[in-house]
């Protein structure tokens, strides 16, 4: 895989460089609520611009239906990117149409432009190779060189991620190089004890990574909504908590395998419950109580780890040499159910372990709860991509960057 440093050595002045970034940031209307993914790609864009490239930045945002939708416009992202770069950033109001061609043609050396949301064109996500390829052909007309730096999208076989690199000289940006380097530390010659913390809503989202990690991790800590399927698999009642009954046999098998292999599975011993899911807009106080994890009353919903679980999990992370964390421990967006996620984050800050926060909601939680990002070994920009890498899958976007 060629890197951006090799491209810079070859020279980029006057060349149109297409940077496929992951600028899929959360928006409240037109207000960006977490700009972490934008900041993550700034070093690549800034370095190219400083070297005289004419930089064309492209990304998806949200899940529009293959047609323009103002709710998913990248216009606020372009404005924020300009603030971070300290320079004007041009914005094309389409992806491969008249506006994009005009904006790119008007770039001078060192200037940056952002084109509109790639997913406004159905060809970006099409499962039909020809349709996807046709869109990639049109994107290729905008550039002379391709730089892949959208790690959060490399697990997608999309036109700008998989097909476009085949049509242009291609290189990996700084972010992708960093992400791959970090994930290799979680898969090759891992420093032990190796602890994994998995949370989030659904067990089904984590089946592949659990299966893979049973062969590699020393202990696996489970939290979030997925914990209740594990508790049910152990024979406990879980009230009205989130439950995937169809996954209980798979979970029971994982628990058996873990015991046979000497992998420690750690589940909540107490949980914070409420009669209903909290209001995340008003953040009104919930009728929250703490109960033993094996005694959740009927009509009560588990929404966070309890204080004894928080102490237990901190103790299980204190002596780890390597920690991977993906998924919050509870509904961290509400103050009544944020303590479990906060406790895991604090345990990683306090631990001497090399810690990796696996993107998605975990990365958002770290920032929302006010932690210093530099206190962690690495905060990934790609939750799904990180998980699939750890599952041992071939990621289309990384494969496309290989020569």
C-alpha positions in Angstrom: 0.0 0.0 0.0 1.6 3.3 -1.1 1.3 6.1 1.4 0.7 9.8 1.0 4.4 10.5 1.8 5.4 8.6 -1.4 2.9 10.7 -3.3 4.4 13.9 -1.8 7.8 12.8 -2.8 6.6 12.3 -6.4 5.1 15.8 -6.3 1.5 17.0 -6.3 1.8 20.7 -7.3 -0.9 21.5 -9.8 -2.4 18.0 -9.7 -6.0 17.4 -8.8 -6.0 15.0 -5.8 -9.3 13.3 -4.9 -9.4 12.7 -1.1 -12.1 10.2 -0.1 -12.7 11.2 3.5 -15.3 10.1 6.1 -17.1 13.3 7.0 -20.2 11.5 8.2 -20.6 13.7 11.3 -23.7 13.9 13.5 -25.9 17.0 12.8 -28.6 18.8 14.7 -30.2 20.6 11.8 -27.2 22.3 10.3 -25.1 22.3 13.5 -22.3 19.7 13.8 -22.4 18.1 17.2 -19.2 16.2 17.0 -16.5 17.2 14.5 -14.0 14.5 15.3 -14.1 12.9 11.9 -13.4 16.2 10.2 -10.5 16.9 12.4 -9.1 13.5 11.8 -8.6 14.0 8.1 -7.3 17.6 8.3 -3.6 16.5 8.4 -3.9 14.8 5.1 -5.8 17.6 3.4 -3.5 20.3 4.9 -0.3 18.5 3.8 -1.6 18.1 0.2 -2.7 21.7 0.0 0.6 22.9 1.4 2.4 21.0 -1.3 0.4 22.7 -4.0 -2.3 20.1 -4.8 -5.7 21.0 -5.9 -7.6 19.0 -3.4 -11.1 17.6 -4.1 -12.7 16.2 -0.9 -15.6 13.8 -1.1 -17.6 11.9 1.5 -21.0 10.5 2.3 -23.2 11.8 5.2 -26.1 9.8 6.5 -28.3 7.5 4.5 -30.1 9.5 1.7 -32.0 7.4 -0.8 -29.7 8.0 -3.8 -31.0 11.4 -4.5 -30.4 14.9 -3.2 -31.8 15.6 0.3 -31.0 19.0 2.0 -31.0 17.3 5.4 -27.8 15.4 4.5 -25.9 18.2 2.7 -22.2 18.5 3.3 -22.4 22.3 3.2 -22.0 22.6 7.0 -19.1 20.2 6.9 -17.3 22.2 4.2 -17.7 25.3 6.3 -16.2 23.6 9.4 -13.4 22.2 7.3 -12.5 25.7 6.2 -12.4 26.9 9.8 -10.1 24.0 10.8 -7.8 24.6 7.8 -7.8 28.4 8.2 -8.6 28.8 4.6 -11.6 29.2 2.3 -13.0 25.9 1.1 -15.1 25.9 -2.1 -18.3 23.8 -2.2 -19.9 22.1 -5.1 -23.7 21.7 -4.9 -23.6 18.4 -6.7 -21.2 15.5 -6.9 -20.3 15.0 -10.6 -22.5 17.6 -12.3 -22.0 21.1 -13.6 -21.2 22.6 -10.2 -18.6 20.0 -9.3 -16.9 20.3 -12.7 -16.9 24.1 -12.4 -15.6 24.2 -8.9 -12.8 21.8 -9.5 -11.8 23.6 -12.8 -11.6 26.8 -10.8 -9.2 25.5 -8.2 -5.7 26.9 -8.1 -2.7 25.3 -6.5 -3.2 24.7 -2.8 -6.9 25.3 -2.8 -9.5 22.8 -1.4 -13.0 22.0 -2.5 -15.7 19.7 -1.1 -18.2 18.1 -3.4 -21.8 17.3 -2.3 -22.8 14.1 -0.6 -21.7 11.1 -2.6 -24.8 9.2 -1.7 -27.0 11.7 -3.5 -26.0 9.6 -6.5 -27.5 6.0 -6.5 -24.3 4.7 -8.2 -22.3 5.3 -5.1 -23.9 2.4 -3.1 -25.3 0.3 -5.9 -24.8 -3.4 -5.7 -24.6 -3.5 -9.5 -21.0 -3.4 -10.6 -21.8 -1.6 -13.9 -23.8 1.2 -12.2 -21.2 1.6 -9.5 -18.4 1.6 -12.1 -20.2 4.3 -14.2 -20.3 6.6 -11.2 -16.7 5.9 -10.5 -15.8 6.8 -14.1 -17.5 10.2 -13.6 -15.7 10.8 -10.3 -12.4 9.9 -11.9 -12.9 12.8 -14.4 -12.5 15.2 -11.5 -9.0 14.1 -10.5 -5.5 12.9 -11.4 -4.7 11.1 -8.2 -6.7 9.3 -5.5 -6.0 9.4 -1.7 -8.1 7.1 0.5 -8.5 8.5 4.0 -12.0 7.6 5.0 -11.4 4.7 7.3 -15.0 4.7 8.5 -16.1 3.7 5.0 -13.4 1.1 4.0 -15.7 -1.8 4.9 -18.1 -0.7 2.2 -17.9 -1.8 -1.4 -18.9 1.6 -2.7 -17.9 3.4 -5.9 -15.7 6.1 -4.3 -14.1 3.5 -1.9 -13.6 0.4 -4.0 -14.0 1.2 -7.7 -12.5 4.7 -8.0 -9.0 3.7 -6.8 -8.7 1.2 -9.7 -9.1 4.1 -12.1 -6.4 6.5 -10.7 -3.0 6.2 -9.1 -3.9 5.6 -5.5 -2.4 6.2 -2.0 -3.4 5.8 1.6 -3.7 9.0 3.6 -2.4 9.6 7.1 -5.6 8.6 8.9 -5.9 5.2 7.2 -2.2 4.5 7.7 -2.6 5.2 11.4 -5.8 3.2 11.8 -4.3 0.1 10.1 -1.2 0.4 12.2 -3.2 0.6 15.4 -5.4 -2.3 14.5 -2.4 -4.5 13.7 -1.4 -4.0 17.4 -4.7 -5.7 18.3 -4.2 -8.7 16.0 -0.4 -9.3 15.8 1.9 -9.9 18.8 -0.7 -8.4 21.2 0.6 -7.3 24.6 -1.2 -9.3 27.3 -3.4 -9.3 29.3 -5.7 -8.4 26.4 -9.1 -7.1 27.5 -12.0 -6.3 25.2 -15.1 -4.2 26.2 -18.1 -4.6 24.0 -21.3 -2.7 24.4 -24.0 -1.2 22.2 -27.6 -2.3 21.6 -27.5 -5.6 19.8 -25.6 -8.9 20.2 -26.1 -9.6 16.5 -23.9 -6.6 15.6 -21.0 -8.1 17.5 -21.3 -11.9 16.8 -18.5 -12.0 14.3 -16.0 -10.0 16.5 -16.9 -12.1 19.6 -16.3 -15.3 17.6 -12.9 -14.0 16.4 -11.9 -12.6 19.8 -12.6 -15.8 21.7 -9.4 -17.1 20.0 -7.4 -14.0 21.0 -8.6 -12.1 24.0 -7.9 -12.9 27.7 -11.1 -11.4 29.0 -14.3 -9.9 27.4 -16.5 -7.4 29.3 -20.0 -7.1 28.1 -22.3 -4.1 28.6 -25.0 -2.0 26.9 -28.2 -3.4 25.6 -26.5 -6.6 24.4 -25.8 -7.5 28.0 -29.4 -8.5 28.6 -29.3 -11.2 26.0 -26.3 -12.6 27.8 -28.0 -12.4 31.2 -31.1 -14.1 29.7 -28.8 -16.8 28.3 -27.7 -17.5 31.8 -31.3 -18.0 32.9 -32.0 -14.6 34.4 -35.1 -12.5 33.9 -34.5 -9.2 32.2 -37.8 -7.4 32.5 -38.5 -5.2 29.5 -34.8 -4.7 28.7 -33.6 -5.0 25.1 -33.5 -8.7 24.2 -32.6 -10.7 21.1 -34.1 -14.0 21.9 -33.1 -15.5 18.6 -29.4 -15.0 19.6 -29.6 -16.8 23.0 -28.3 -20.2 21.6 -25.3 -18.4 20.0 -24.6 -16.6 23.2 -24.8 -19.8 25.2 -22.3 -21.4 22.8 -19.9 -18.4 23.2 -20.1 -18.7 27.0 -19.3 -22.5 26.7 -16.4 -21.9 24.4 -15.0 -19.1 26.6 -15.0 -21.4 29.6 -13.3 -24.2 27.7 -10.6 -21.8 26.4 -10.1 -20.0 29.7 -11.3 -16.7 28.3 -13.0 -14.7 31.1 -16.5 -13.4 30.2 -17.5 -10.6 32.6 -21.1 -9.6 32.8 -22.9 -6.9 34.8 -23.6 -7.7 38.5 -26.0 -4.8 38.9 -27.8 -2.5 36.5 -29.7 0.8 36.5 -33.3 0.4 35.4 -36.3 2.6 34.6 -39.9 1.9 33.6 -39.3 3.4 30.1 -36.6 4.6 27.8 -35.6 8.2 28.8 -36.3 11.4 26.9 -33.0 12.2 25.2 -34.2 15.7 24.1 -35.4 17.2 27.4 -33.0 15.0 29.5 -35.8 15.0 32.1 -34.9 13.0 35.2 -35.9 9.3 34.8 -37.4 7.1 37.5 -34.1 5.2 37.8 -33.2 2.6 40.4 -30.4 0.1 40.8 -31.1 -3.6 41.0 -29.0 -6.8 41.0 -28.5 -8.0 37.4 -30.2 -11.3 38.2 -33.2 -9.6 39.7 -34.5 -7.2 37.2 -38.3 -6.7 37.9 -41.0 -7.1 35.3 -41.8 -3.8 33.6 -38.3 -2.4 34.3 -35.8 -1.8 31.5 -32.0 -2.1 32.0 -30.4 1.1 30.7 -26.9 1.2 32.3 -24.3 -0.7 34.4 -24.7 -0.3 38.1 -22.0 1.0 40.5 -20.8 -2.4 41.6 -20.4 -3.4 37.9 -18.5 -0.2 37.3 -16.1 -1.1 40.1 -15.8 -4.7 38.8 -15.1 -3.6 35.2 -12.5 -1.0 36.4 -10.7 -3.8 38.3 -10.7 -6.0 35.2 -9.1 -3.3 33.1 -6.6 -2.1 35.7 -3.9 -4.7 34.9 -4.5 -5.0 31.2 -1.7 -4.3 28.7 -4.0 -3.9 25.7 -7.7 -2.9 25.7 -10.2 -2.5 22.8 -13.5 -0.9 23.5 -16.5 -0.7 21.2 -19.9 0.3 22.3 -21.3 2.3 25.2 -22.4 0.6 28.5 -25.7 2.4 28.6 -27.8 5.3 27.3 -24.9 7.7 27.9 -26.7 10.6 26.2 -28.9 10.8 29.3 -27.2 11.8 32.6 -29.0 9.2 34.6 -27.6 6.4 32.5 -24.1 7.7 31.6 -22.1 6.4 34.6 -21.3 3.0 33.1 -19.8 4.4 30.0 -18.0 7.1 32.0 -16.6 4.5 34.3 -15.1 2.4 31.4 -13.6 5.5 29.8 -12.1 6.6 33.2 -10.7 3.1 33.7 -8.9 3.3 30.4 -7.5 6.7 31.2 -6.2 5.4 34.5 -4.8 2.2 33.0 -1.3 2.0 31.6 -2.7 -0.2 28.8 -2.5 0.6 25.2 -6.2 1.5 24.7 -8.2 1.7 21.5 -11.6 3.2 21.4 -13.3 1.6 18.5 -15.1 4.5 16.8 -18.9 5.1 16.5 -20.8 5.8 19.7 -17.8 4.9 21.9 -15.8 7.7 20.3 -18.7 10.1 20.5 -19.2 9.2 24.2 -15.6 10.0 25.0 -16.0 13.5 23.6 -19.5 14.1 24.9 -18.5 13.1 28.4 -15.6 15.5 28.4 -12.6 13.2 28.3 -9.3 14.3 26.9 -8.9 12.4 23.6 -5.1 12.3 24.1 -5.6 10.3 27.3 -6.4 7.2 25.2 -4.0 5.3 23.0 -6.1 5.8 19.9 -9.7 6.8 19.1 -10.8 5.2 15.9 -13.0 7.0 13.3 -14.6 3.8 12.1 -16.7 1.6 14.4 -18.0 -0.9 11.8 -14.6 -0.9 10.0 -12.7 -1.6 13.2 -15.0 -4.5 14.1 -14.8 -6.1 10.6 -11.0 -5.7 10.7 -10.8 -7.5 14.0 -13.1 -10.2 12.6 -10.4 -10.9 10.1 -12.5 -9.8 7.1 -11.0 -8.3 3.9 -12.1 -4.7 3.8 -12.9 -3.5 0.2 -11.5 0.0 0.7 -8.2 -1.3 2.0 -7.9 -4.0 -0.6 -8.4 -1.3 -3.3 -5.4 0.6 -2.0 -3.1 -2.3 -2.3 -1.0 -2.7 -5.4 
